[in-house]
């Protein structure tokens, strides 16, 4: 179902991404058309090489499609230059990556406040927002630690804090629990569910992890760059 | 605030691989220190060459009649009125503090004859008191004494000339030259002292006689062929020449020459030596630039994923490049400060009394009428220090540009696939 008003959180239309490789080009995404509503909690599953990460990169404007179009909150990404696209990512999209990808030279606090700093948020407001978020997701007391001094779970929570501190409309999470144990994964997913519930932040996950899929409201299964299955699901683990 | 955040990231990144950054900074700092030392040594050497040549020759500034430099003839002289005008101009010179001393000279070509031989010579009538404050020739005395005020028929001659004329201190010989009236007249003089400079043409063919004697004998009362000025430093030459020119207001028959014009051979020698230094500095800079380029490129190539992350967080490609460029600038700034201090302190601590090259110089080496002192004292010039710092800044900046460009051209999605 396509929302013709163009105000869905995410919309793609006949999206293709082809990588020119030898001996034959690789079609990572093939004619993907979908729409994700505001406040949705979507899991995008599929085997390795099915195009999950590429779809997230296309939605996040990190790579340009070979063909087709992407809209974020009604804004078509193909019409934006590099500067405007960067601005859109900064203000409207948060990213969480499998490998945490914190900036190693910044402390946990500095990592979390980085996007606020780029947006020109005043010091006091930055401090208040990051401190509140750290308290909420159990990172109190770890503010001054560098990423190398944090556990995997702690690093991923900092990454989540960095992604959501600016209250983006959309969070794209690429296998965020892949490197975490089940307890840490559960705790992290609870945090994201709470943010989704309280702030109506839209979450789109790429994942293999059944624990993520159990909590999703919608499950999209990709095979060979195409949607193989797309259905609404009742979360097996109700949000707290 | 945004730029400050990016520069903070740059600064922290410099410290991330402390050993690599320290080695790069050390290479740059040593390069700068070496450059400063090399420039200071070259400046010291040049100043010494110039000082030696001008003290034995025409001074930093020479005031003459047009044509004298080219022909050396007595008829191209400053007459008494023009000498007085020059002396007045010197007395009123604003930059008088820059003038150590000045000396009028009356110079002509002639013949020195004794019972043993007759040889062509350059005869210079000099003011003994002024000449002693100006020239190093009196210091080259090996026998007898230099001319003194009140002397009339005394002469100060080169050692080779004395040998070939077979005369000693106290011995007499005759100088013969064409006078102002065109007559060839002789003047009997007595050897007061003998000098040895190591410069063949001076030791064989220069005779100093009292200025008053030369003026009277040559029929040129109050005249001079050159009024030579010795300055506190060769750097002031152009300023003094310009001021004297202004002061003399284009007076007819007076020409003011700087040492470069008066001693073109010396000027060429200094310029050639400078060019050699520039080639050396170019090589040094290329090595320093490669060190910076290598360090920053290594850093960029090993952090591709990080640059992808920065773009995902909302940085533009240009800003990603700025982070890398900032790293290069911080590295350059730190190296510049360290290298500047090292260059200055090391030169001052170890070489302030000069570098003695006498072990490499078995015989006296002369250059354009000057004697090269085997001890070279480094001289720091503010403009050269600033130029060295500026050069290292430009090199650091240019060497940072390419890695910055590479970082700015990374595709975010591709960069994030990179395994760090």
Interface residues (C-beta under 8 A of the other chain):
Chain A: X54 X57 X60 X62 X63 X82 X83 X86 X87 X89 X90 X91 X95 X97 X99 X101 X103 X104 X105 X106 X114 X115 X117 X118 X119 X120 X162
Chain B: X1 X2 X5 X9 X12 X13 X15 X16 X305 X306 X308 X309 X310 X311 X312 X313 X314 X315 X316 X317 X318 X319 X411 X412 X413 X414 X416
